Amino acid sequence: MKTIKVFWERIKPEPTDLSLHGLGIQEWMKPGIVNRPGGTGDYLFMFFYDETEIRHPDGSVVSHPPGAAVCWTPDSGHYYGNPAKRWRHTWLHCDGALVRRQLTREKIPCNLPFISAPAPVWEKYFSDLHTEATRYQTPDPVILKNALQSFLREISRGLTPPPENRTRAAFDRLRQFLETNFEQKITLAQMAEMTHLSPSHFSTEFRRLFGVPPVDYLIRLRLRQAAYLLPDHNLSVGEIASRVGYEDIYQFSKIFKKHFGHAPSALRKTNG
């Protein structure tokens, strides 16, 4: 990608809650350190392609490997670079209520280096911002805001989850699997194995996170789909039972009646 570096005096029309001041994509720097104790009075997002020294909020200077990123707030100073060799970075200066809201909503850490989305993600969204702000006579504020919001969402979902969140992530992956494969024969032991927990520990954690036992959650998914299919008179009750994971129509009818209070055939009659 071609190197870009631009500072805007003012983009018109400018969104009321977003102000873009400048950006750079794959900008090369000479060996050295940038030291701005007072910052620049706006938000500065920066991605580093090379090993970089960055000052932390506690005052320590730490050397970070390629791929580190930082979001500095308007009240924070900047200290970064590599004194021994040339280094490269992609960056964005901006401000506004939209930035503050999105940082909070997406839980993106500020003033502390983090590892998140790779370089192409940064380059894509900053290139989109540059294109809209520079190449069009009248930039569209909605497109500018959407590009920044999408960028921050990408950053958020690329953050390496802390250890305490990894268990929840494993359960979320299991939930997504159940929602798309509920018709399969899935045992409690298989579900526990997918979260790398013992069946008893898994059952306790699942109920804590989702409010119901795992088997009951699976049954609810199946019956919800069955209730959706029953109004289709081209499908027999037996076919519907098979589609949602029950080969025994009598077992299906018994579970359905226990959950909804009436038999599958009664629901079909109710829906014409």
N, C-alpha and C positions, 0 to 999 in steps of 0.2 A: 504494500500500500504506500502511496506517495505521502511524504512528510507534509503535515499541515501545521501551521501556526498562525493564529489570528486573534486579535483583540478588537472588540466592537465598542464604539462609543455609546451607541444605543440602537437596539433593534426595534423598528417600528413596523406594524403595531406590536407592542410588547405585552405579553400576558400580565394581568394585574398581580398575579401571585408568583411569577417566575421572571427573573432577570438573568440573561446570559451575558457574561463579560468577556469571555475568551476561551479558546481551547487549542490544544495541540495534539497531534497524532504522530507517534513514533519520532518525536523530536530528540535529536542527538545533543548531548552536552559534553563539554570538555571536562577533563578530570577536575574535581573540586566539589565543594559543599555549598549548597544554598542555605543561608542562615538569615531568616526574617523573624526576629523575636516577636514582632508585633503582628505578624501575619499580613493579610491583605484586606481584612474586613469583610470577606465573603467566604462562601464554601469553596474548598479546593479538593477535587477528586483527582487522585493520581495513581497510575499503574506503572510499575517499574519492570523493565525487561531484563535487567542485570542485577547483580549483587549490589545492594544499596545500604548505606548507613542512614538510620532514621532515629530521631530523638523521640523517646517515649514521654508520656505525661509526667512520669516520675523524675525526669531529667536524665535518665540513662540513655546512652547512644548505643544502638544495637545494629549489627550487620545482618541484613535479611537476604535470603536467597531470591533469585529471579521469580517473578510472579507475585511479589508482595504489593499490597495496595493500601492507601490511606484516604480517609475522608476527614479533612481538617475543617473545624467550625470557624465562624467569623472571629471568634475571640481567642483563637489559638495561634501560636507562633509556628513557623515552619523550619525544619532542619532536616535536610536530606541530601544525598548525593554519594559519589564515590571519589575519594581524593586520589586514587591510584590509577584510574583508567577512565576512558570515555564511557558514558552510560546513556541509556535511552529511556524515555518515559512518554506516556500519554496522559493528558490532563484536561480538566475542565474547571473554570472559574464561574460560579453562578451564585444566585441568592434568591430569597423569596419564601413566602409562607408555604408554597407547594413543596419546596425542598425539605423544609423542617418537618412538615406533616409526613412525607414519604419516608424520611429517615426513621422517624418514630414508628410508623406503621410497619415498616419492613425490618425493624430491629437491627439496623446496620450500625456497627460500632463506629464511633467517631474518635479522632485524634490518636488512634492506636492501630498499628499495622495489622492487616488481616489477609487471609488467602481466600479468594472467591472465584469469580468467573475468569476464564482465560482471556488473553489479549484480544482475540477476534471479537469478543462480545463488546469490550470497551470501544474498539475501533469502529464497529458497526454503528453503534448508537451515536457516538460522537460524530461520525461521518454524516449520519442522518441529520443531526442538529446543524452541522456546518452547511450541508446542502440547503436545508430549508431557510436558514438564517442569512445565507450569503448569495445564493444563486437566483432567488426569487425577489422581484421588486417589492412585493408585499408578502412577507412570511406569514404563514398561518399559525396563530397562537396555539390552536388546538393540537396541531401536528407537533409543535415544539414541546408542549406539555406532555403529550402522549409518549414522545421519544424518551424524555427524561424519566417519566414514570416507569416505562418498560425497562429502561436501563437499570433503575434501582431495584425493580422486582427480580431481574436477572442476577444482580449482585446478591440479593437476599437469599435466593434459592441456591446459589453457589457457595454460600458460606459453609465451612466445615463445621458440622454440629458438635457442640461440646459433649463430653462423655455422657452427661446426665440426660441428654436428649436422644442418644442413639437407640435406647430401648423404645422410646415413643416412635422413632422413625421406623423401627422394625415392625411395630404393631400397625402403623399406618400402611406399610407395604402389604401386610397380611390382610388388613381390611379391604384394600383395593383389590387384592387377589380374590377374596371371597365375593366381592360385589360383581365380579365378572366371571367367576367360575362356580357359582353356588350350586349348579346342577350336578357337579362332580361328587363322587364319594370322597368326602374329606373327614378324616377322623380327628379326634382331639389330639392324639399323639402327633399327627402330621402337622397340625396347626402350631403346636408347641415347638416342634422341630424347626419350623420356619422362623421362629423368634429366638432360637438357641436357648430355650429355657426348659426346665422340667415341666411335665403336664400340670402338676399342682401349682407351681410358681406361675406358670403361664395363665392358668385359669384365674388366679387371684389378680394378676396384673390386668388381664383383659377386662374383668368386671370393674376394676377400679377406673380404667380409662374410658370404657364405653357404657358402663351402667348395667350390663346384662352378662350372663355367662356366655362363653363363646358358642356353644351348641345352640342356645336360644337365638343368638344373633344370626347364625346361619339359617335356622328355621324361619325367622322373620323375613330374611331376604327371599327365600324360596316361596313363602306364602304370598308375599307382596307381588311377586311376578305371576303367581298363579291367579291372584285376583285380577291382575291386568289382562290375562289371557282368557279368562272365563267368558266374558261377553262375546267372544268370537265363536259363533255357533258352528263354524266349520271344523272346530277342534273338539274332539270328545274329551270328557273329563279324564279318561285314562291317558290320552295323549298329553294333556296338560300336566298330569301328575308326573309322567315320564320326563317331560321337558324341564321340570324344576327339581328333578333328582329323586323321585319316588317311583320305583318299579311296582310297588304294591299299592293299588288304587284304594284299598280299604284302609291301609295305614295313612295314606294321604288324606282321605276323607275324615278320618278320626282326628288327625292333627289340625286340619283346616277348621273343623267344627269347634275344637277346643280353643283355637285362637280367635275365630270370628264370631262364634256363638251360633252358627248355622252351617249346614252342609254346603259343599260347592254347588250342587244343583240348585239350591235355594238362591244363591247369589246370582246364578245365571238367569233364573226366572225373574228376579228383581230387575235385572238389566234388559228385559225384553227377550 
